[in-house]
Amino acid sequence: SHDCLNEHANAVETAPRMFGVCVGERIQGILELYDEAAPGHVEVALVVARQWHNKGLGWALLGAAMEWMRQSEWHTIRMSFSRNNWPMRALTHRANAQLSLVFDEISACISVTGHHGSVRKNGTRMIVG
């Protein structure tokens, strides 16, 4: 039916944007942007293979997402993680995030309207989809 087609078209339009980073022939990290209810805000899910932690892949993914967002209507990234997740704390600090601590979880807000450093060149290639 026409309503069913419209529902599927809306689902495609609101599907998350995904970024991946490859080292060699393997994807070693993924970042997904999820449209939030608040206008201009997205929620981010980020994962990097353990052997690639603290090697710049998370920053490369976040930098690519921020650059893409500067070209769109979104202006704020929100992410949540455990207060004991030191790599994520360092990553969000590098991105000039505003951090809030609620119970045992940190909530980070990153503005993407300005420039927040440069993405390190480390032999990786970015996949945007």
C-alpha positions in Angstrom: 0.0 0.0 0.0 1.0 3.7 -0.3 1.3 4.0 3.5 3.7 1.1 3.6 5.9 2.6 0.9 5.9 5.9 2.7 6.9 4.2 6.0 9.8 2.4 4.3 10.9 5.7 2.6 10.9 7.4 6.0 13.0 4.6 7.5 15.7 5.0 4.8 15.8 8.8 5.4 16.2 8.4 9.1 18.6 5.5 9.1 21.9 6.1 10.9 25.0 7.3 9.1 27.8 4.9 9.6 31.6 5.4 9.3 34.1 2.6 9.3 37.9 2.6 9.4 39.9 -0.1 7.7 43.5 -1.2 8.4 44.6 -3.4 5.5 41.5 -5.3 4.4 39.7 -5.4 7.7 37.3 -3.0 9.4 38.8 -2.2 12.8 36.3 0.4 14.0 32.8 1.7 13.4 30.9 4.8 14.4 27.2 5.2 14.0 25.1 8.4 14.2 21.6 8.0 15.4 19.1 10.9 14.9 17.9 12.1 18.3 14.5 13.6 19.2 16.2 17.0 19.9 16.7 18.9 16.6 20.3 19.2 15.6 21.6 16.4 17.9 22.8 12.9 17.2 23.7 10.0 19.5 26.9 8.3 18.6 27.9 4.6 19.1 31.6 4.0 18.6 33.6 0.8 18.8 37.2 0.0 17.9 38.9 -3.4 17.9 40.8 -3.9 21.1 44.1 -4.3 19.4 43.7 -0.9 17.9 42.7 1.0 21.1 44.8 4.2 21.7 46.1 4.2 18.2 44.0 7.1 16.7 41.2 5.1 15.1 38.5 6.4 17.4 39.7 10.0 16.8 39.7 9.4 13.0 36.2 8.1 13.1 35.0 10.9 15.3 36.8 13.5 13.2 35.2 12.1 10.0 31.7 12.2 11.6 32.3 15.8 12.9 33.4 16.9 9.4 30.3 15.3 7.8 28.1 16.9 10.4 29.5 20.3 9.6 28.0 19.9 6.1 24.5 18.9 7.5 21.8 20.3 9.8 23.2 18.5 12.9 25.5 20.4 15.3 25.8 18.4 18.5 27.1 14.8 19.2 26.0 13.1 22.3 27.6 9.9 23.7 27.4 8.0 26.9 30.0 5.7 28.4 31.2 4.2 31.7 33.1 6.6 34.0 36.0 4.1 34.0 36.3 4.1 30.2 39.5 6.2 30.1 40.1 6.0 26.3 36.6 7.5 25.7 37.2 10.1 28.3 40.5 11.1 26.5 38.7 11.1 23.1 35.9 13.3 24.2 38.3 15.6 26.0 40.3 16.0 22.8 37.0 16.9 21.0 36.3 19.6 23.7 33.2 17.8 24.9 31.2 19.0 27.9 31.0 16.1 30.3 28.4 15.3 32.9 28.6 12.5 35.4 25.3 10.8 36.4 25.7 7.8 38.7 28.4 5.7 37.1 28.0 7.0 33.5 29.5 10.0 31.7 27.4 11.9 29.2 29.4 13.9 26.6 28.2 16.7 24.4 30.4 17.7 21.5 29.7 20.8 19.4 30.7 20.4 15.8 30.1 23.9 14.7 33.8 24.8 15.0 37.1 23.2 14.3 38.3 20.6 16.9 41.8 19.5 15.8 42.9 17.4 12.9 42.5 13.8 12.2 45.9 11.9 12.4 47.2 10.4 9.3 48.0 6.8 10.2 47.6 4.6 7.1 43.9 4.0 7.6 41.2 4.5 5.1 37.7 5.7 5.9 34.4 4.2 4.7 31.3 6.3 4.8 27.9 4.8 4.3 
